[in-house]
C-alpha cells in the first residue's frame, strides 16, 4: 500500500511538473514573441496570450481606439488579432503613412482566420507580385466594362427602375429595405462579374447575400478574434466561428459553378464579363504561375469583387435611408432640389451631380457619418519604418483608423453631428474635403471607388425622386448599430410613400 501511494504521488508530481513547465514555457514564449522593440509606440498594458482583448469591447472598438489616442497619442499600439498592432489616428498621421510612405504600408497582415479562408489569393487580402498583377488586371477589366465611364450608367439606371418598382409594390406598408437594396446593388457588380443579374424573387440568391452579411458580421466577433489568438485550438473546436467557414464555402461553391458554366461557352474573342476576361488571360500567363492566373485564384478574385461590390455600397445606402427617416427636413430639402433640377419625367443621371450640390453633400455626409469600415482594412509594414518619433518593425500590423479621419475634430466643424454643410461652401456650392476618406487611401485604396460613387448617387437620387421615406407609425427611428467587420445599422423597417 505504501509503495502504491508513493508511485501515485510520483505520478501526480510528474503531471504537476509538466503543467508548471508547460505554463512557464508558454509564458516565456509569449513574452519573447511579443517583446516591445525600441521606439515602439506606447499603449495599454497587455495580458499574456489574449493581449488587450480583456478591456476592449469589439462592439465599440472604434470608439475605444479614439479614447486610447487621447491617452497615448495619435500613434499607439495594442495587442489584438493575436499580434502587436499599431493604430494610426487622425488625417495627418494616416496621410503620412499611407500616401507619403505608401510603399512601406502596402501589404496586408497575416491573420489565421483569413489565411484559412483565402490564403494569399484574391485581390483584397493577397500580397506581393500576385496582388499587383491581379489588382492591375481587375482595374483594367472593370474599366473596359465601363466602370468610371458614362457607358455603365444605363445598366445602373435599369437597376434603379427595377428597385423602384419593387419598392412601389410594398404600397407604403412597412418593410425591410435591406433585402431589396442588397439585391439591387449586388446586381450591378453581378452583371460586370457574372454577366447577369438576379431577380429580387430569387430566394437562393437572397440566401447567398444573407450568408455574406452574416460571415462579415461574425468576422468581427470575439470568436473570430479568439481564432486569431489560438488558431491551433479553434480549428478543432465547435463554435460560431464555424459559421464563417461554412458560409464562405457556400459562396465560393456558387462562384465555382458560375466559372464552370463560363468555361463551357466562353468566346475569347468576345468576353462578356470579368470571368470571361480572366479565362482568356490564363493562357497568356501560363508560364508565370506566380502571377496567379489560375482557376483557384479566379474563384477568390471573383469572390472579392462580388462581396466588395455588394456589401459596402448597400450598407451605405441602408444608412442613408435611415438618416433620411431620422432627419425628414434634410430629406425634404434633397427632394426639393431633385424636383427643381431633374423633375419627375426623367431619371437622374451622373451629369446632374454638379447641379445638385446639396444632394451630393448629403450623400458624402452619409458616407462620412455612416463610417462603414471604421478601422479600415489592416495593412502591414513591408520594412522597418520610422513614423513620427516611433519605429514600426517590418511585418507589424498597422490600422489607419478611418473613424479618426472621418471624425477628426481638427478637420470637421461638427464631427459628431450629421451635417451636409461639411461639404458646402458659403455660397452653397459643393466642396471637396481632404479628410473625406471612406474608401481609404494610398496603394490599397478601394479599387471599386468609382463604381460605388456612381451607384450611390444614382440609387439615392432615384429613390428620393420617387418616394418619401418614414418610420412605421409609432416607431421612433434609432441610429443604433451592429459591429462586425463593417459598421451597419440595426435592422429597421421603413415606409415608402410614392410622391
C-alpha positions as CSV (number, residue, x, y, z in Angstrom):
1,X,0.0,0.0,0.0
2,X,2.8,2.4,0.9
3,X,4.6,1.6,-2.3
4,X,1.4,2.3,-4.3
5,X,0.8,5.6,-2.6
6,X,4.4,6.6,-3.4
7,X,4.0,5.7,-7.0
8,X,0.7,7.5,-7.2
9,X,2.3,10.6,-5.6
10,X,5.2,10.3,-8.0
11,X,2.8,10.3,-11.0
12,X,1.0,13.4,-9.6
13,X,4.3,15.3,-9.1
14,X,5.2,14.4,-12.7
15,X,1.9,15.7,-14.0
16,X,2.1,18.8,-11.9
17,X,5.7,19.4,-13.0
18,X,4.6,19.0,-16.6
19,X,1.9,21.6,-16.3
20,X,4.2,24.0,-14.4
21,X,6.9,23.6,-17.0
22,X,4.4,24.0,-19.9
23,X,2.9,27.1,-18.4
24,X,6.3,28.7,-17.8
25,X,7.4,27.8,-21.3
26,X,4.2,29.3,-22.9
27,X,4.5,32.5,-20.9
28,X,8.2,32.9,-21.8
29,X,7.3,32.2,-25.5
30,X,4.5,34.8,-25.4
31,X,6.9,37.3,-23.7
32,X,9.7,37.0,-26.2
33,X,7.5,36.8,-29.2
34,X,5.6,40.0,-28.2
35,X,8.5,41.8,-26.7
36,X,8.2,45.5,-27.5
37,X,11.1,46.8,-29.6
38,X,12.9,50.0,-29.0
39,X,11.0,53.2,-30.0
40,X,7.8,51.2,-30.4
41,X,4.5,53.2,-29.9
42,X,3.1,53.1,-26.4
43,X,-0.2,51.6,-25.5
44,X,-2.3,49.9,-22.8
45,X,-0.7,47.0,-20.8
46,X,-1.5,43.6,-22.4
47,X,-2.0,40.3,-20.7
48,X,-0.3,37.1,-21.9
49,X,-1.9,35.4,-24.9
50,X,-5.1,37.5,-25.0
51,X,-3.3,40.8,-25.2
52,X,-5.7,43.7,-24.8
53,X,-8.9,41.8,-25.6
54,X,-9.7,41.8,-21.9
55,X,-10.6,45.5,-21.8
56,X,-11.7,46.1,-25.4
57,X,-15.3,45.7,-26.5
58,X,-15.3,44.6,-30.1
59,X,-18.8,46.2,-30.5
60,X,-17.3,49.7,-29.9
61,X,-13.6,49.1,-30.6
62,X,-13.5,52.2,-33.0
63,X,-14.7,54.4,-30.1
64,X,-12.2,52.9,-27.7
65,X,-9.4,53.4,-30.1
66,X,-10.3,57.1,-30.1
67,X,-10.1,57.1,-26.3
68,X,-6.7,55.4,-26.4
69,X,-5.5,58.1,-28.8
70,X,-6.4,60.7,-26.2
71,X,-4.3,58.9,-23.7
72,X,-1.3,57.6,-25.7
73,X,-1.2,59.9,-28.7
74,X,-2.0,59.7,-32.4
75,X,0.2,56.6,-32.9
76,X,-0.3,53.9,-30.3
77,X,-0.1,50.1,-30.0
78,X,-2.4,47.3,-28.8
79,X,-2.3,43.6,-28.8
80,X,-5.3,42.2,-30.6
81,X,-5.9,39.8,-33.5
82,X,-3.2,37.6,-32.0
83,X,-0.4,40.1,-32.6
84,X,1.0,43.6,-31.9
85,X,-0.9,46.2,-33.8
86,X,0.0,49.9,-34.4
87,X,-3.0,52.2,-34.7
88,X,-2.8,55.5,-36.6
89,X,-5.2,58.3,-35.6
90,X,-6.2,61.4,-37.4
91,X,-6.0,62.6,-41.0
92,X,-2.4,63.9,-40.8
93,X,-0.9,60.7,-39.5
94,X,-2.9,58.4,-41.8
95,X,-2.0,60.5,-44.8
96,X,1.7,60.5,-43.8
97,X,1.8,56.7,-43.5
98,X,-0.4,55.6,-46.4
99,X,0.4,58.3,-49.0
100,X,3.8,59.7,-48.2
101,X,5.2,56.3,-47.2
102,X,2.7,54.3,-49.1
103,X,5.1,51.6,-50.4
104,X,6.1,50.9,-46.7
105,X,2.5,50.0,-45.8
106,X,1.3,48.3,-49.0
107,X,1.0,44.7,-47.6
108,X,-1.9,43.0,-45.8
109,X,-1.2,41.4,-42.4
110,X,-1.4,37.6,-42.0
111,X,-4.4,36.7,-39.8
112,X,-5.2,33.0,-39.2
113,X,-8.9,33.3,-39.9
114,X,-8.3,35.0,-43.3
115,X,-5.4,32.7,-44.1
116,X,-7.6,29.7,-43.6
117,X,-10.4,31.1,-45.8
118,X,-8.4,32.9,-48.5
119,X,-4.7,32.1,-48.2
120,X,-2.7,34.5,-50.4
121,X,-5.4,34.5,-53.1
122,X,-7.8,37.1,-54.4
123,X,-7.4,40.9,-54.7
124,X,-8.1,42.2,-51.2
125,X,-6.0,40.0,-48.8
126,X,-3.2,38.9,-51.1
127,X,0.3,40.4,-51.2
128,X,3.3,40.7,-53.4
129,X,3.6,40.0,-57.1
130,X,0.3,38.2,-57.4
131,X,-1.6,41.0,-55.7
132,X,-0.1,43.7,-58.0
133,X,-0.9,41.7,-61.2
134,X,-4.5,40.9,-60.0
135,X,-5.2,44.4,-58.9
136,X,-3.9,45.8,-62.2
137,X,-6.0,43.3,-64.2
138,X,-9.2,43.9,-62.2
139,X,-8.9,47.7,-62.6
140,X,-8.3,47.5,-66.4
141,X,-11.1,44.9,-66.9
142,X,-13.7,46.8,-64.9
143,X,-12.7,50.0,-66.8
144,X,-13.2,48.0,-70.0
145,X,-16.7,47.3,-69.0
146,X,-17.5,50.9,-68.2
147,X,-16.6,51.5,-64.6
148,X,-15.8,55.2,-64.2
149,X,-17.4,55.9,-67.6
150,X,-20.8,57.1,-68.8
151,X,-21.3,53.8,-70.7
152,X,-22.1,52.0,-67.4
153,X,-24.8,54.4,-66.4
154,X,-27.7,52.8,-68.3
155,X,-27.1,49.5,-66.5
156,X,-27.3,51.1,-63.1
157,X,-30.3,53.2,-64.2
158,X,-32.1,50.0,-65.2
159,X,-31.5,48.5,-61.8
160,X,-32.8,51.8,-60.2
161,X,-36.0,51.3,-62.2
162,X,-36.3,47.7,-61.0
163,X,-35.7,48.7,-57.4
164,X,-38.3,51.5,-57.6
165,X,-40.8,49.0,-59.0
166,X,-40.1,46.6,-56.1
167,X,-40.4,49.4,-53.5
168,X,-43.7,50.6,-55.1
169,X,-45.1,47.1,-54.8
170,X,-44.9,47.5,-51.0
171,X,-47.7,50.1,-51.3
172,X,-46.5,52.2,-48.4
173,X,-46.5,49.3,-45.9
174,X,-43.6,48.8,-43.5
175,X,-41.0,46.5,-45.0
176,X,-37.3,45.6,-44.5
177,X,-35.4,47.6,-47.2
178,X,-32.1,45.9,-46.6
179,X,-33.0,42.8,-48.6
180,X,-34.0,44.8,-51.6
181,X,-31.1,47.2,-51.6
182,X,-28.6,44.4,-51.1
183,X,-30.0,42.6,-54.2
184,X,-30.2,45.8,-56.3
185,X,-26.6,46.9,-55.5
186,X,-25.3,43.4,-55.9
187,X,-26.8,43.1,-59.3
188,X,-24.6,45.9,-60.7
189,X,-21.4,44.1,-59.8
190,X,-23.0,40.7,-60.8
191,X,-23.5,42.0,-64.4
192,X,-19.9,43.0,-64.5
193,X,-18.5,39.8,-63.0
194,X,-21.0,37.1,-63.9
195,X,-22.7,38.7,-66.9
196,X,-26.2,38.5,-65.4
197,X,-28.4,40.0,-62.7
198,X,-30.7,38.1,-60.2
199,X,-34.4,38.7,-59.7
200,X,-35.5,40.0,-56.3
201,X,-37.7,36.9,-56.1
202,X,-34.7,34.6,-56.4
203,X,-34.7,33.1,-52.8
204,X,-31.4,31.2,-53.4
205,X,-29.5,34.4,-54.3
206,X,-31.1,36.2,-51.4
207,X,-29.9,33.5,-49.0
208,X,-26.4,33.9,-50.5
209,X,-26.4,37.6,-49.8
210,X,-27.6,36.9,-46.2
211,X,-24.7,34.4,-45.7
212,X,-22.2,37.1,-46.9
213,X,-23.7,39.6,-44.4
214,X,-23.5,37.0,-41.6
215,X,-20.0,36.0,-42.4
216,X,-18.7,39.6,-42.4
217,X,-20.5,40.2,-39.1
218,X,-19.0,37.1,-37.4
219,X,-15.5,38.0,-38.7
220,X,-15.6,41.0,-36.3
221,X,-16.8,38.9,-33.3
222,X,-14.9,37.7,-30.2
223,X,-14.9,34.1,-31.6
224,X,-13.1,35.2,-34.7
225,X,-10.5,37.1,-32.7
226,X,-10.0,34.1,-30.4
227,X,-9.4,32.1,-33.6
228,X,-6.6,34.6,-34.5
229,X,-5.1,34.2,-31.0
230,X,-5.4,30.4,-30.7
231,X,-5.8,29.1,-34.2
232,X,-4.3,25.6,-33.3
233,X,-7.2,25.2,-30.8
234,X,-10.0,26.9,-32.6
235,X,-9.5,24.9,-35.7
236,X,-10.5,21.8,-33.7
237,X,-13.4,23.1,-31.5
238,X,-17.0,23.9,-32.4
239,X,-18.5,27.4,-32.1
240,X,-20.0,30.3,-34.0
241,X,-16.7,30.8,-35.9
242,X,-17.5,27.6,-37.8
243,X,-20.3,29.5,-39.5
244,X,-17.7,31.8,-41.1
245,X,-16.1,28.9,-43.0
246,X,-19.4,27.3,-43.8
247,X,-20.8,30.5,-45.3
248,X,-17.7,31.3,-47.4
249,X,-17.6,27.7,-48.6
250,X,-21.2,28.0,-49.9
251,X,-20.4,31.4,-51.6
252,X,-17.3,30.0,-53.3
253,X,-19.3,26.9,-54.4
254,X,-21.7,29.3,-56.1
255,X,-18.8,31.1,-57.8
256,X,-17.2,27.8,-58.9
257,X,-20.5,26.8,-60.6
258,X,-20.5,30.2,-62.4
259,X,-16.9,29.7,-63.5
260,X,-17.7,26.2,-64.8
261,X,-20.6,27.5,-66.8
262,X,-18.4,30.2,-68.3
263,X,-15.8,27.7,-69.3
264,X,-18.3,25.7,-71.4
265,X,-19.4,28.7,-73.6
266,X,-16.6,31.3,-73.3
267,X,-15.7,33.0,-76.5
268,X,-12.2,34.5,-76.0
269,X,-12.8,37.0,-78.9
270,X,-15.9,38.4,-77.2
271,X,-15.7,38.4,-73.4
272,X,-19.0,39.1,-71.6
273,X,-17.7,39.8,-68.2
274,X,-14.8,39.6,-65.7
275,X,-14.8,35.8,-65.6
276,X,-14.5,35.6,-69.4
277,X,-11.7,38.1,-69.4
278,X,-9.8,36.2,-66.7
279,X,-10.2,32.8,-68.5
280,X,-8.8,34.5,-71.6
281,X,-5.9,35.9,-69.7
282,X,-4.9,32.5,-68.2
283,X,-3.3,31.3,-71.5
284,X,-1.2,34.5,-71.7
285,X,0.2,33.9,-68.2
286,X,0.5,30.1,-68.2
287,X,4.3,30.4,-67.9
288,X,4.2,32.8,-65.0
289,X,2.5,30.9,-62.2
290,X,3.3,33.5,-59.6
291,X,1.0,36.0,-61.3
292,X,-2.0,34.0,-60.0
293,X,-3.9,33.5,-63.3
294,X,-5.4,30.1,-62.5
295,X,-8.9,28.7,-61.7
296,X,-8.5,28.7,-58.0
297,X,-7.4,32.3,-57.9
298,X,-10.1,33.3,-60.3
299,X,-12.6,32.0,-57.7
300,X,-11.2,34.2,-54.9
301,X,-10.7,37.2,-57.1
302,X,-14.3,36.9,-58.2
303,X,-15.4,36.5,-54.6
304,X,-13.6,39.7,-53.6
305,X,-15.2,41.7,-56.4
306,X,-18.6,40.2,-55.8
307,X,-18.5,40.8,-52.0
308,X,-16.8,44.2,-52.0
309,X,-19.1,45.4,-54.8
310,X,-22.2,44.4,-52.8
311,X,-21.7,44.9,-49.1
312,X,-20.3,48.4,-48.5
313,X,-22.4,50.3,-51.0
314,X,-25.6,48.6,-49.9
315,X,-24.8,49.3,-46.3
316,X,-24.1,52.9,-47.1
317,X,-27.5,53.3,-48.7
318,X,-29.1,51.4,-45.8
319,X,-27.6,54.1,-43.5
320,X,-28.6,56.8,-46.0
321,X,-32.3,56.0,-45.8
322,X,-32.2,55.7,-42.0
323,X,-30.7,59.2,-41.9
324,X,-33.5,60.5,-44.2
325,X,-36.0,59.0,-41.8
326,X,-34.3,60.4,-38.8
327,X,-33.9,63.9,-40.4
328,X,-37.0,64.4,-42.5
329,X,-36.1,68.1,-43.1
330,X,-32.9,67.1,-44.9
331,X,-34.9,64.5,-46.9
332,X,-37.4,67.3,-47.9
333,X,-34.6,69.6,-49.0
334,X,-33.0,66.9,-51.1
335,X,-36.3,66.2,-52.8
336,X,-36.9,69.9,-53.5
337,X,-33.5,70.1,-55.2
338,X,-34.1,67.0,-57.3
339,X,-37.6,68.3,-58.3
340,X,-36.1,71.6,-59.3
341,X,-33.2,70.2,-61.4
342,X,-34.3,66.8,-62.6
343,X,-38.1,66.9,-62.3
344,X,-40.2,63.8,-62.4
345,X,-40.3,63.0,-66.1
346,X,-36.8,61.5,-66.4
347,X,-34.3,59.6,-64.4
348,X,-31.4,61.3,-62.6
349,X,-28.1,60.9,-64.4
350,X,-24.5,61.4,-63.3
351,X,-24.4,64.6,-65.3
352,X,-26.9,66.1,-62.8
353,X,-24.5,65.8,-60.0
354,X,-22.9,69.2,-60.5
355,X,-26.3,70.8,-60.4
356,X,-27.4,69.0,-57.2
357,X,-24.8,70.3,-54.7
358,X,-27.0,69.8,-51.6
359,X,-27.9,66.2,-52.6
360,X,-24.2,65.5,-53.4
361,X,-23.3,66.9,-50.0
362,X,-25.9,64.7,-48.3
363,X,-24.5,61.6,-50.0
364,X,-21.0,62.5,-48.9
365,X,-22.2,63.1,-45.3
366,X,-23.9,59.7,-45.3
367,X,-20.6,58.1,-46.2
368,X,-18.7,60.1,-43.6
369,X,-21.2,59.7,-40.8
370,X,-22.1,56.1,-41.7
371,X,-18.4,55.2,-41.3
372,X,-18.9,51.8,-42.9
373,X,-15.3,50.5,-42.4
374,X,-14.4,52.2,-39.1
375,X,-11.0,50.6,-38.6
376,X,-10.1,50.4,-42.3
377,X,-8.7,47.1,-43.7
378,X,-5.4,46.3,-41.9
379,X,-2.0,47.0,-43.5
380,X,1.4,45.5,-42.8
381,X,4.8,47.2,-42.7
382,X,6.9,46.0,-45.7
383,X,10.1,47.1,-43.9
384,X,11.2,48.9,-40.7
385,X,9.6,52.3,-41.0
386,X,10.0,55.5,-38.9
387,X,6.7,57.2,-38.4
388,X,6.8,60.3,-36.2
389,X,9.0,59.6,-33.3
390,X,8.4,55.8,-33.5
391,X,9.8,52.9,-35.4
392,X,7.4,50.3,-36.8
393,X,9.2,47.0,-37.5
394,X,8.7,45.1,-40.7
395,X,5.7,42.7,-40.5
396,X,3.8,44.8,-37.9
397,X,0.1,45.1,-38.5
398,X,-1.0,48.7,-38.9
399,X,-4.5,50.1,-38.7
400,X,-5.2,53.5,-40.1
401,X,-8.4,54.3,-38.2
402,X,-11.0,55.8,-40.7
403,X,-13.1,56.7,-37.7
404,X,-10.3,59.0,-36.5
405,X,-10.2,60.6,-40.0
406,X,-13.9,61.0,-40.7
407,X,-14.5,62.4,-37.2
408,X,-11.2,64.3,-36.9
409,X,-12.2,67.4,-34.8
410,X,-9.3,69.4,-36.5
411,X,-10.8,68.7,-39.9
412,X,-14.6,68.8,-39.4
413,X,-16.6,71.6,-37.9
414,X,-19.2,69.4,-36.2
415,X,-17.7,65.9,-36.5
416,X,-20.3,64.1,-34.4
417,X,-23.3,65.7,-36.0
418,X,-24.9,64.7,-39.3
419,X,-24.3,67.9,-41.2
420,X,-24.3,68.1,-45.0
421,X,-22.8,71.6,-44.6
422,X,-19.5,69.9,-44.2
423,X,-19.4,69.6,-48.0
424,X,-20.9,73.0,-48.9
425,X,-19.1,76.4,-49.1
426,X,-20.6,79.7,-48.0
427,X,-22.5,80.1,-51.4
428,X,-24.0,76.6,-51.2
429,X,-21.6,75.0,-53.7
430,X,-20.3,71.6,-53.2
431,X,-16.8,71.5,-51.8
432,X,-14.4,68.5,-51.5
433,X,-12.7,67.8,-48.2
434,X,-9.2,66.3,-48.0
435,X,-10.2,64.3,-44.9
436,X,-13.0,62.5,-46.7
437,X,-11.5,59.0,-47.0
438,X,-14.3,56.4,-46.8
439,X,-12.6,54.4,-49.5
440,X,-9.2,54.5,-47.6
441,X,-6.2,55.9,-49.4
442,X,-2.8,55.1,-50.8
443,X,-1.7,51.8,-52.5
444,X,-4.7,49.9,-51.1
445,X,-7.4,52.4,-51.9
446,X,-10.7,50.7,-52.7
447,X,-10.5,49.6,-56.4
448,X,-14.3,50.0,-56.7
449,X,-14.4,53.6,-55.6
450,X,-15.6,55.0,-58.9
451,X,-18.3,52.3,-59.2
452,X,-19.5,52.9,-55.7
453,X,-19.7,56.7,-56.2
454,X,-21.8,56.3,-59.3
455,X,-24.1,53.7,-57.7
456,X,-24.6,55.8,-54.5
457,X,-25.6,58.9,-56.5
458,X,-27.9,57.2,-58.9
459,X,-29.7,54.9,-56.4
460,X,-30.1,57.6,-53.8
461,X,-31.4,60.3,-56.1
462,X,-33.7,57.9,-57.9
463,X,-35.2,56.6,-54.6
464,X,-35.8,60.1,-53.2
465,X,-37.2,61.3,-56.6
466,X,-40.0,58.7,-56.4
467,X,-40.6,58.1,-52.6
468,X,-40.8,59.8,-49.3
469,X,-39.4,57.5,-46.6
470,X,-40.5,57.4,-43.0
471,X,-40.6,55.1,-40.0
472,X,-43.7,52.9,-39.4
473,X,-46.4,54.7,-37.3
474,X,-45.5,54.9,-33.7
475,X,-41.8,53.9,-34.2
476,X,-39.0,56.2,-33.3
477,X,-36.0,55.8,-35.6
478,X,-32.8,55.0,-33.9
479,X,-29.2,55.2,-35.0
480,X,-28.1,52.1,-33.1
481,X,-25.6,49.9,-34.9
482,X,-24.1,46.5,-35.1
483,X,-20.4,46.0,-35.5
484,X,-18.7,43.2,-37.4
485,X,-16.0,43.9,-40.0
486,X,-18.4,46.6,-41.1
487,X,-20.4,49.2,-39.2
488,X,-24.1,48.8,-40.1
489,X,-27.5,49.9,-38.8
490,X,-29.5,47.6,-36.6
491,X,-32.3,46.1,-38.9
492,X,-35.2,48.5,-39.3
493,X,-38.4,48.8,-41.2
494,X,-39.4,51.6,-43.5
495,X,-42.5,53.0,-45.1
496,X,-42.0,54.3,-48.7
497,X,-44.8,56.5,-49.9
498,X,-44.9,57.3,-53.6
499,X,-44.5,61.0,-54.4
